[in-house]
Amino acid sequence: MFQATRRRLALWYTAVTAVLLLLFASGFYLYVRTTLVERVDDTLDHVVEIVERSLVIEPDTAGDHLFATVKASRSPLRVNVEASFRDNARAVEDDHIDLEWFGPDGQLLWSTFTDLQPVPLHVNPAGETVQVGLDTFFRQITERVQANGQVLGYLRVSHPWFEVTKPSRRLIVDLALGTSLMVGAVAAIGWLLSGIAIAPVRDSYQQLKQFTADASHELRNPIAVIQTNAQVALSDPDPDVEIQQQQFQVIERLTRRLGRLVDDLLFLARQESGLIALTPASLSLEGLLEDVVEEQQVMATERQIALRIEVSPEGAGKQRLGAPRLLAAPTASSTILGDPSQLTRLFTNLISNAVQYTPEGGTVTVQVKPAKHQGQPGVQVTVTDTGIGMDEEAVAHAFDRFYRADPSRLRSGEQGTGLGLAIARVIVETHRGHIHLESQRGEGTTVTVVLPWGGE
């Protein structure tokens, strides 16, 4: 599916670019060709002006065949052809420009062409392209020459058309080659860019598939156990109260687990879609952590785990192991702007995870101290345990949903939803903070949360 989408993206990108290149090449070719024709016409106009100024015009006194005679009402004039064009033939041949002189009656009197060109005479001062034979073309300008109201004759100037067609053909070849190479390069780049563009989509799709599979797995097992226990309880013709009570206890425990899972999933979905409005309030982070630690103290005491809070020298003091939490008035360094319910959920997840993965006799330490976040003042909370720890691969996936480093090492009945750290990251990002996890196998885990002071 993604390969087909990538091919379509690359194809569309290449097609659009090819059309634009063809339009550009066509416009550039027409511009260059028009410029060449205009330059040829300007040259022909210049030659016409020079020849007209060099014509030898004299009174018509005889009918000598060497002269072109024109009649006028008062003083007949004529052009001395021999005197006017005697020295021009070689020069114009060197310039690849040919001249033709026609008398007033349209008869050809003088030409630089070796062979007479069978081109009808008609006045065309704007220039035209004519064909002589099968493959010979000329650009010609024909002017009527007059003096004192008399038509003295017609001057036609011709320029070989290959002066336009030769560079035009070369330009076509160059543009075709350049366009082909450009389209090929664009196709390769388009394929690369489409792969880069579709990579996040593919990753998101894979994450969605994995999330769906994991959620289905997490829901399937408890539901299957609940269904089994309910069927056994209903099918027993002579129910034993004690056995039924155990079955109902299992059902109740799994129902609570399913409730937590659904609640976590709903929280993540609403948080990422922006349906949960952040209700910030000024609060003391020390006081909030005190409440969370008191809630987790019972479970820590049952497992003989020392749970304590350490506050920086700027704070109110230091919590002793296992002693009741005693803090002074909240300090400015730990007062932040945040959502109390979400922050409570954040640190409850972190501290309960630390207690859950710490063996008996271990220690869980919560440290609070001022810190810098993106150059701004903030508060840093560090939760450190002496538990089982994780290897590098597990650390890399620690914040993935439903990821568990080693579920077999959990105590019976303590399996969580696998969404605690994912929820923690979402809450921290919502508060524009930063969360980081460090761990080594057998040496414990440290989770560091930095929240901006004032929540900005």
C-alpha positions as CSV (number, residue, x, y, z in Angstrom):
1,M,0.0,0.0,0.0
2,F,2.7,2.5,1.0
3,Q,4.9,1.6,-2.0
4,A,1.9,2.2,-4.4
5,T,1.2,5.5,-2.7
6,R,4.9,6.4,-2.9
7,R,4.9,5.6,-6.6
8,R,1.8,7.7,-7.2
9,L,3.3,10.6,-5.3
10,A,6.6,10.4,-7.3
11,L,4.7,10.1,-10.5
12,W,2.5,13.1,-9.9
13,Y,5.5,15.1,-8.8
14,T,7.4,14.1,-11.9
15,A,4.4,14.7,-14.2
16,V,3.7,18.2,-12.8
17,T,7.4,19.1,-13.0
18,A,7.7,17.8,-16.6
19,V,4.7,19.8,-17.7
20,L,6.2,23.0,-16.2
21,L,9.5,22.2,-17.8
22,L,7.9,21.7,-21.2
23,L,6.0,25.0,-20.9
24,F,9.2,26.7,-19.9
25,A,11.2,25.1,-22.8
26,S,8.5,26.0,-25.3
27,G,8.3,29.6,-24.2
28,F,12.1,29.9,-24.2
29,Y,12.3,28.4,-27.7
30,L,9.6,30.8,-29.1
31,Y,11.4,33.7,-27.4
32,V,14.8,32.8,-28.9
33,R,13.4,32.1,-32.3
34,T,11.4,35.3,-32.4
35,T,14.6,37.2,-31.3
36,L,16.6,35.6,-34.1
37,V,13.9,36.5,-36.7
38,E,13.8,40.1,-35.4
39,R,17.6,40.3,-35.6
40,V,17.5,39.1,-39.2
41,D,14.8,41.6,-40.1
42,D,16.7,44.4,-38.4
43,T,19.8,43.5,-40.5
44,L,17.7,43.5,-43.7
45,D,16.1,46.8,-42.9
46,H,19.6,48.2,-42.3
47,V,20.8,46.9,-45.6
48,V,17.8,48.4,-47.4
49,E,18.5,51.8,-45.9
50,I,22.2,51.7,-46.9
51,V,21.3,50.6,-50.5
52,E,18.7,53.2,-50.9
53,R,21.1,55.9,-49.8
54,S,23.7,54.6,-52.3
55,L,21.4,54.6,-55.3
56,V,22.5,56.9,-58.2
57,I,19.4,58.7,-59.4
58,E,19.7,60.9,-62.5
59,P,17.4,62.5,-65.1
60,D,16.0,60.2,-67.7
61,T,17.7,61.5,-71.0
62,A,17.9,58.4,-73.1
63,G,16.5,55.0,-73.5
64,D,19.9,53.2,-73.1
65,H,19.3,49.6,-72.1
66,L,21.8,50.0,-69.3
67,F,19.4,52.3,-67.5
68,A,16.1,51.7,-65.8
69,T,13.8,54.3,-67.0
70,V,10.8,55.7,-65.1
71,K,8.5,58.4,-66.3
72,A,7.2,61.3,-64.3
73,S,4.9,64.1,-65.1
74,R,7.5,66.9,-64.8
75,S,11.2,65.7,-64.6
76,P,11.6,62.0,-65.4
77,L,14.2,60.2,-63.2
78,R,15.9,56.9,-63.4
79,V,18.3,54.8,-61.4
80,N,21.8,54.2,-62.8
81,V,21.9,50.5,-62.1
82,E,25.6,50.0,-63.1
83,A,26.7,52.9,-61.0
84,S,24.5,52.0,-58.0
85,F,25.3,48.3,-57.7
86,R,28.7,48.0,-59.3
87,D,30.7,47.6,-56.0
88,N,28.0,45.9,-53.9
89,A,27.9,42.4,-55.2
90,R,31.0,40.9,-53.5
91,A,30.4,42.8,-50.2
92,V,26.9,41.5,-49.8
93,E,27.9,38.0,-50.7
94,D,30.4,38.1,-47.9
95,D,27.6,39.1,-45.5
96,H,25.4,36.3,-46.8
97,I,22.8,38.9,-48.0
98,D,21.6,38.9,-51.6
99,L,20.1,41.9,-53.4
100,E,17.7,42.2,-56.3
101,W,16.7,45.3,-58.2
102,F,13.5,45.4,-60.2
103,G,12.4,48.2,-62.5
104,P,9.2,50.1,-62.1
105,D,7.4,47.5,-64.3
106,G,8.6,44.7,-62.1
107,Q,11.3,43.4,-64.4
108,L,14.4,42.0,-62.7
109,L,17.4,44.2,-63.8
110,W,20.1,43.2,-61.4
111,S,20.7,40.4,-58.8
112,T,23.5,38.9,-56.7
113,F,22.0,35.4,-57.1
114,T,23.8,33.1,-59.5
115,D,20.5,31.6,-60.5
116,L,17.4,33.7,-60.8
117,Q,14.9,32.9,-58.0
118,P,11.4,32.3,-59.2
119,V,9.8,34.3,-56.4
120,P,6.9,36.6,-57.4
121,L,7.5,40.3,-56.7
122,H,5.4,42.0,-54.1
123,V,6.1,44.7,-51.6
124,N,6.6,43.4,-48.1
125,P,8.5,45.8,-45.9
126,A,7.7,43.8,-42.7
127,G,9.5,40.7,-44.0
128,E,8.4,37.3,-45.0
129,T,9.8,33.8,-45.2
130,V,9.8,32.3,-48.7
131,Q,10.6,28.8,-50.1
132,V,12.7,28.3,-53.2
133,G,12.9,24.8,-54.3
134,L,12.4,21.9,-51.9
135,D,14.8,22.8,-49.1
136,T,15.9,26.4,-49.7
137,F,14.3,29.1,-47.6
138,F,15.0,32.9,-47.4
139,R,13.9,35.7,-45.2
140,Q,13.1,38.6,-47.6
141,I,12.1,42.3,-47.4
142,T,10.8,44.1,-50.5
143,E,10.7,47.9,-50.6
144,R,9.3,50.2,-53.2
145,V,11.8,53.0,-54.0
146,Q,10.3,56.4,-54.9
147,A,11.6,59.9,-55.6
148,N,9.5,63.0,-56.2
149,G,6.4,60.9,-56.3
150,Q,7.9,58.6,-59.0
151,V,8.4,54.8,-58.6
152,L,12.0,54.2,-59.5
153,G,11.9,50.5,-58.9
154,Y,11.8,47.8,-56.3
155,L,14.6,46.6,-54.0
156,R,14.4,43.1,-52.5
157,V,16.9,42.0,-49.8
158,S,17.2,38.2,-49.0
159,H,18.9,36.5,-46.0
160,P,19.4,32.7,-45.8
161,W,16.9,31.2,-43.5
162,F,19.4,28.6,-42.1
163,E,20.8,31.5,-40.0
164,V,17.6,31.0,-38.0
165,T,16.8,27.4,-38.5
166,K,20.3,26.1,-37.6
167,P,20.5,27.7,-34.1
168,S,16.8,26.9,-33.6
169,R,17.4,23.2,-34.3
170,R,20.4,23.2,-32.0
171,L,18.3,24.9,-29.3
172,I,15.6,22.2,-29.7
173,V,18.2,19.5,-29.2
174,D,19.7,21.2,-26.2
175,L,16.3,21.9,-24.6
176,A,15.1,18.3,-25.3
177,L,18.3,16.9,-23.7
178,G,18.2,19.3,-20.8
179,T,14.5,18.7,-20.2
180,S,14.9,14.9,-20.3
181,L,17.8,15.0,-17.9
182,M,15.9,17.4,-15.6
183,V,12.8,15.2,-15.7
184,G,15.0,12.1,-14.9
185,A,16.6,14.0,-12.0
186,V,13.2,15.2,-10.7
187,A,11.9,11.6,-10.9
188,A,14.7,10.4,-8.8
189,I,14.4,13.3,-6.3
190,G,10.6,12.8,-6.3
191,W,11.0,9.2,-5.4
192,L,13.4,10.1,-2.6
193,L,11.2,12.9,-1.3
194,S,8.0,10.9,-1.5
195,G,9.8,8.2,0.6
196,I,10.7,10.8,3.1
197,A,7.2,12.3,3.1
198,I,5.5,9.0,3.5
199,A,7.8,7.7,6.2
200,P,6.0,9.4,9.1
201,V,2.6,8.2,7.7
202,R,4.0,4.6,7.5
203,D,5.4,4.9,11.1
204,S,2.1,6.3,12.4
205,Y,0.2,3.5,10.6
206,Q,2.5,0.8,12.1
207,Q,2.1,2.4,15.5
208,L,-1.6,2.4,15.1
209,K,-1.6,-1.2,14.1
210,Q,0.6,-2.1,17.0
211,F,-1.5,-0.1,19.3
212,T,-4.7,-1.8,18.1
213,A,-3.1,-5.2,18.4
214,D,-1.8,-4.5,21.9
215,A,-5.1,-3.0,23.1
216,S,-7.0,-6.0,21.7
217,H,-4.6,-8.3,23.5
218,E,-4.9,-6.4,26.7
219,L,-8.7,-6.5,26.5
220,R,-9.1,-10.1,25.3
221,N,-7.4,-11.9,28.2
222,P,-9.4,-10.2,31.0
223,I,-12.6,-10.6,29.1
224,A,-11.9,-14.2,28.5
225,V,-11.2,-14.9,32.1
226,I,-14.3,-13.0,33.3
227,Q,-16.4,-14.9,30.8
228,T,-15.0,-18.3,31.9
229,N,-15.5,-17.6,35.6
230,A,-19.0,-16.3,35.0
231,Q,-19.9,-19.4,32.9
232,V,-18.5,-21.8,35.6
233,A,-20.4,-20.0,38.3
234,L,-23.6,-20.1,36.4
235,S,-23.2,-23.7,35.2
236,D,-22.6,-25.2,38.7
237,P,-25.8,-27.0,39.7
238,D,-24.7,-27.2,43.3
239,P,-22.7,-24.0,43.9
240,D,-20.1,-23.8,46.6
241,V,-20.3,-20.4,48.2
242,E,-16.6,-20.2,48.9
243,I,-15.7,-21.1,45.3
244,Q,-18.2,-18.7,43.8
245,Q,-16.9,-16.0,46.1
246,Q,-13.3,-16.6,44.7
247,Q,-14.7,-16.5,41.2
248,F,-16.5,-13.2,41.8
249,Q,-13.3,-11.8,43.3
250,V,-11.4,-12.7,40.1
251,I,-14.2,-11.1,38.1
252,E,-14.1,-8.0,40.3
253,R,-10.3,-7.7,40.1
254,L,-10.3,-8.1,36.3
255,T,-13.2,-5.6,36.0
256,R,-11.2,-3.0,37.9
257,R,-8.2,-3.7,35.6
258,L,-10.3,-3.3,32.6
259,G,-11.7,0.0,34.0
260,R,-8.2,1.3,34.5
261,L,-7.2,0.3,31.0
262,V,-10.3,1.9,29.5
263,D,-9.7,5.0,31.6
264,D,-6.1,5.3,30.5
265,L,-7.0,4.7,26.8
266,L,-9.7,7.3,27.0
267,F,-7.4,9.8,28.7
268,L,-4.7,9.4,26.0
269,A,-7.3,9.7,23.1
270,R,-8.8,12.8,24.6
271,Q,-5.5,14.4,25.4
272,E,-4.0,13.9,21.9
273,S,-7.2,15.1,20.3
274,G,-7.4,18.2,22.5
275,L,-10.7,17.3,24.0
276,I,-9.3,17.6,27.6
277,A,-9.0,21.3,28.4
278,L,-6.0,22.2,30.5
279,T,-7.1,24.0,33.7
280,P,-3.9,25.5,35.0
281,A,-3.7,26.8,38.6
282,S,-0.8,28.0,40.7
283,L,0.2,25.2,43.0
284,S,3.0,24.0,45.2
285,L,4.8,21.0,43.6
286,E,6.1,20.0,47.0
287,G,2.6,19.9,48.5
288,L,1.3,17.9,45.5
289,L,4.2,15.4,45.8
290,E,3.5,15.1,49.6
291,D,0.0,13.9,48.9
292,V,1.2,11.4,46.2
293,V,3.9,10.0,48.5
294,E,1.4,9.6,51.4
295,E,-0.9,7.7,49.0
296,Q,1.9,5.4,48.0
297,Q,3.4,5.0,51.4
298,V,1.1,2.2,52.4
299,M,2.1,0.0,49.5
300,A,5.8,0.9,50.1
301,T,5.6,0.0,53.7
302,E,3.9,-3.3,53.0
303,R,6.9,-4.2,50.7
304,Q,9.5,-2.8,53.1
305,I,10.5,-0.2,50.7
306,A,11.8,3.2,51.9
307,L,10.0,6.0,50.2
308,R,11.3,9.5,50.8
309,I,11.3,13.0,49.4
310,E,14.4,15.2,49.3
311,V,14.1,18.9,48.7
312,S,17.0,21.1,47.5
313,P,18.6,23.6,50.0
314,E,16.3,26.3,48.6
315,G,13.3,24.2,49.7
316,A,12.0,23.3,53.1
317,G,14.2,20.5,54.3
318,K,14.7,16.8,53.9
319,Q,12.3,13.9,54.4
320,R,13.6,11.1,56.6
321,L,13.1,7.5,55.7
322,G,9.7,6.2,56.6
323,A,8.9,9.3,58.6
324,P,5.7,11.3,58.1
325,R,6.0,14.0,55.4
326,L,6.7,17.4,57.1
327,L,7.3,20.4,54.8
328,A,7.5,24.1,55.5
329,A,5.5,26.6,53.6
330,P,5.7,26.2,49.8
331,T,8.7,27.9,48.3
332,A,8.8,30.1,45.2
333,S,11.1,27.7,43.5
334,S,8.5,24.9,43.6
335,T,5.4,26.9,42.8
336,I,4.3,26.2,39.2
337,L,1.3,26.8,37.0
338,G,-0.3,23.5,36.0
339,D,-3.3,21.2,36.1
340,P,-3.4,19.7,39.6
341,S,-5.3,16.5,38.5
342,Q,-3.0,15.8,35.6
343,L,0.2,16.4,37.6
344,T,-1.1,14.2,40.4
345,R,-1.7,11.5,37.8
346,L,1.8,12.0,36.4
347,F,3.7,11.6,39.6
348,T,1.4,8.8,40.8
349,N,2.3,6.8,37.8
350,L,6.0,7.5,38.2
351,I,6.2,6.8,41.9
352,S,3.9,3.7,41.8
353,N,6.0,2.3,38.9
354,A,9.2,2.8,41.0
355,V,7.6,1.1,44.0
356,Q,6.3,-1.7,41.9
357,Y,9.6,-2.6,40.3
358,T,11.7,-2.2,43.4
359,P,12.4,-5.4,45.5
360,E,12.0,-5.6,49.2
361,G,14.5,-3.6,51.2
362,G,15.0,-1.1,48.3
363,T,14.7,2.6,48.2
364,V,12.6,5.1,46.2
365,T,13.7,8.7,46.3
366,V,11.8,11.7,45.1
367,Q,14.0,14.8,44.7
368,V,12.8,18.3,44.0
369,K,15.1,21.2,43.1
370,P,15.2,24.3,40.9
371,A,16.3,23.8,37.3
372,K,16.5,25.5,33.9
373,H,14.1,24.6,31.1
374,Q,15.0,26.0,27.6
375,G,16.8,28.8,29.3
376,Q,13.9,29.6,31.6
377,P,13.5,28.9,35.3
378,G,11.8,25.7,36.2
379,V,11.4,22.9,38.7
380,Q,13.0,19.4,38.4
381,V,11.5,16.3,40.0
382,T,13.6,13.1,40.0
383,V,12.2,9.7,40.9
384,T,15.0,7.2,41.6
385,D,14.6,3.6,42.6
386,T,16.9,0.7,43.3
387,G,14.8,-1.8,41.4
388,I,15.4,-4.3,38.6
389,G,16.2,-1.7,36.0
390,M,16.1,-2.0,32.2
391,D,18.5,-2.7,29.4
392,E,19.2,-0.2,26.5
393,E,16.5,-1.7,24.2
394,A,13.9,-1.4,26.9
395,V,14.8,2.2,27.7
396,A,14.4,3.1,24.0
397,H,10.8,1.8,24.1
398,A,9.9,2.7,27.7
399,F,7.4,5.4,26.7
400,D,5.7,3.2,24.1
401,R,2.2,2.2,24.8
402,F,1.7,-1.3,26.2
403,Y,5.4,-1.9,26.3
404,R,6.8,-3.9,29.3
405,A,10.4,-4.7,29.6
406,D,10.0,-8.1,31.3
407,P,6.4,-8.9,32.3
408,S,7.6,-12.2,33.8
409,R,9.4,-10.4,36.6
410,L,6.2,-8.7,37.8
411,R,4.6,-9.9,41.0
412,S,1.4,-11.9,40.6
413,G,-1.6,-9.6,40.3
414,E,0.4,-6.5,39.9
415,Q,0.4,-6.3,36.1
416,G,-0.4,-2.7,35.0
417,T,-1.9,-1.5,31.8
418,G,1.4,-0.6,30.2
419,L,0.3,3.0,29.6
420,G,1.7,4.7,32.7
421,L,4.9,6.1,31.1
422,A,3.0,7.0,27.9
423,I,0.5,9.0,29.9
424,A,3.3,10.6,31.9
425,R,5.0,11.8,28.7
426,V,1.7,13.2,27.3
427,I,1.1,15.1,30.5
428,V,4.6,16.5,30.6
429,E,4.4,17.6,27.0
430,T,1.0,19.2,27.6
431,H,2.7,21.3,30.3
432,R,5.6,22.1,27.9
433,G,8.1,20.3,30.0
434,H,10.6,17.5,29.5
435,I,10.8,13.9,30.7
436,H,13.8,11.7,30.6
437,L,14.5,8.1,31.7
438,E,17.8,6.5,32.6
439,S,18.2,2.9,33.7
440,Q,20.6,0.0,33.9
441,R,19.8,-3.6,34.4
442,G,20.0,-4.5,38.1
443,E,21.0,-1.0,39.2
444,G,17.6,0.8,39.2
445,T,15.9,3.5,37.2
446,T,15.8,7.3,37.3
447,V,13.0,9.3,35.7
448,T,13.6,13.1,35.5
449,V,10.8,15.6,34.9
450,V,11.5,19.3,34.3
451,L,8.5,21.6,34.3
452,P,8.7,25.3,33.5
453,W,8.1,27.7,36.3
454,G,4.7,29.4,35.7
455,G,3.9,26.7,33.1
456,E,5.3,28.7,30.1
